[in-house]
Amino acid sequence: MTEFQLYALSGLGLYFLVMIIMGVVSARTETHDGFVIGSRNVGLLPTLASITTSFRDGSGAVFWVGAGLGAAYGGLWMFVGLITASVFFILFGNRIRLIAKEHDFITIGEVIRHFIGKATEKSASILILFFSLIAIAMQLYVSGNIFSEVIGFKSDYGIIAVAAVVGIYMFFGGYSTVIKTDFLQFFIILLLIIFPLTIQPTKADLLDFSSFIDVDLEFGVGLFMLGCFYILSGAETWQRIFSARNAAVVRWSFPLSVVFLLFMTLCLIWVGMGIKPMLEGTDPSQALFFLFSLTDQIPLWLLSSFAVVLMAITMSTLDSFCYLFTASLGKNILPSQTTNTREKYIRFARIVIPAVLIIMIYVAMQINDVVQVLFNSVSLLYLLSPIYILSATGILKKSRWIDWYTTICLGLCAIGYIYMFINGLTENLILAGLPALSLFTLLLLAAGFQRLSLKR
């Protein structure tokens, strides 16, 4: 074992141990409510940390470090979309928080059932489950390959190790552990700033904003849509609203999380810029993994620390989607008696979480291009944004025909997306958002017709 591998293994081992201890300690001290929803009294800093870490994921880290080698700041148009979406949560987030608290909702699917109906709840939840599985597989892929590059083992072993650690602490602590570990991981991820301060990009690269200003229209608009739809359609985003203490937490946590997320993203871009001279000719999508081969050019302590930071990035998203899948399956898909008490829900979760991790280990081992998987799966999830927006604002009123109309429209738009995907049309980022925009238009027409009917 090399000196670098020894340092990195020590750091990763300590990090894994702390995560497991937090899960075990949570299990000894928390209530059943703590396992299920953590708390509905989570303050600003933990909520901010949890939102930020859940959106700074491993596949995104691969993309942004690669961007430092090529597109540089062009990808930051995504943050214009994130800022736009944050305004929505500032205006309407507290309304949803109060409804969730009143009815003891823990998933966005339950909110959809409340506002629209059961058919829409089921169909939307199927998309949530699908994306959750893809997200879990992507995080396992990235973390496993980081483990492989750092320790020198086969990536499969790294995937298994990460899944085991997440499975253990979530088995014991549930959702409260997600919040607590996100809080710790938030500060670990902020250590990203050390890397560009040590391996500094050239001044020319650092100050060249032409890639942002002169960005291709299709690419820029597509990334804006990605940023806007990604946060609006993220079911895990809404869970942070459900657990927020009050209106102020909701209104401040989202814009502040965008600020911290931008800081973390810039650090990842600067990492790519800093190592660009060392990785000439490297495929940008592989830059993050090849970075750990630069042991002769980068201080070992810095590489080891970066490995821990990246592991925190992937695991903070991984545990969020494990919980999201479990909650959505139990509360929105299966019969209500499966999880109608806290005790039943906990037993259910402790079976499902390990099971889904085991299955996704195999799926993660089959992934080849994590960046392409990210864009393809995220753009399918766009379809949920119109339903969330029109539910949260109260524009759609609950009725039997609206419920089935929404379900049918969602199904047709999903089929349209699949057709576009098969024919390669979703590679155009603007066209990838067309099914969601079509659904939004169809639902607005239905809402207008519904209001006219009520006035008669």
Secondary structure as UniProt FT lines:
FT   HELIX           3..29
FT   HELIX           32..37
FT   HELIX           44..55
FT   HELIX           58..69
FT   TURN            70..71
FT   HELIX           72..76
FT   HELIX           77..103
FT   HELIX           108..115
FT   HELIX           118..151
FT   HELIX           155..189
FT   HELIX           190..193
FT   HELIX           194..198
FT   HELIX           203..206
FT   HELIX           210..213
FT   HELIX           217..233
FT   HELIX           235..243
FT   HELIX           247..275
FT   HELIX           276..278
FT   TURN            280..281
FT   HELIX           284..286
FT   HELIX           287..290
FT   HELIX           291..293
FT   TURN            295..297
FT   HELIX           300..328
FT   HELIX           329..333
FT   HELIX           336..338
FT   HELIX           342..364
FT   TURN            365..366
FT   HELIX           370..381
FT   TURN            382..383
FT   HELIX           384..392
FT   TURN            393..394
FT   HELIX           400..422
FT   TURN            423..424
FT   HELIX           425..427
FT   HELIX           429..432
FT   HELIX           434..455
//
